[in-house]
Amino acid sequence: RHEIFRCITTLKFVPEIHIEKKRLAENNKNEVNFETDTVKLRHKVANDIWYEGDLMIFDVFKSVFAGNFRSNILDLLKEYYYELMARYYLGINDEENYPLLHGTAIDFIFRNIIKSKEQLCCIDAEWHIRDSICADYVMYRCIVTDVIQVQLSWVKKKIGNIDIFTIQLIKKFFPQYNIVRHNKNKQLEQIFQHIVVGNLSQPISIKRFAFLRNRRIKNIIREIQYALAKIRYRRK
């Protein structure tokens, strides 16, 4: 991350069990605002409640080794979509009939959801869009970040083309979803990642170096890229 967004998260037990979060920058502001022509972003750092339970992303990991990966992921997304709409839907849609959500929904993804015995609990909600946000983009972000990129080495053979796989999943919830809308979401996510981590969000090119044309070398480099991608997205 850029220095201003770097944080440390600590599990505290006094006076009762809770999560403490502090910004690493010397000026430990609770909020930092960042604005571009496309997005108005707020980064918030604050203490939070500790919830007992497992991260929803663990169910994604289990699905990789289950018999029907796509079906299991779709079941998780159905549960996720119901909670997403119940929590954040503003009651209005955009011009293409996609539901508009409260801007805090951007961080409601599998890695930030605890499955307790009674409900889904949102944790570590750092990032806020200072406007409404479309539901299909939040689902795109959840799928790409927490189903694909976080474990790309394991799922790449199961999903085939990443864009087609993602579009097929989102179309289960929004039949009008298409490649044009998909590319808009991809561009928005690239902007968001660039704000957070800058050039680290850009993939490493292996085409510039002649010796990397060797197939074995290329495969090794790709495996390193996948490992770095998992580390990068885990940090976010």
Secondary structure, 3 states (H helix, E strand, C coil): CCHHHCEEEEEECCCCCEEEEEECCCCCCCEEEEECCCCEEEEECCCEECCCCEECHHHHHHHHCCCCHHHHHHHHHHHHHHHHHHHHEEEEECCCCCEEECHHHHHCCHHHEEECCCCEEECCCCEEECCCEEHHHHHHHHHHHHHHHHHHHHHHHHHCCHHHHHHHHHHCCCCCCCHHHHHHHHHHHHHHHHHHHHHHHCCCCCCCCHHHHCHHHHHHHHHHHHHHHHHHHHHC
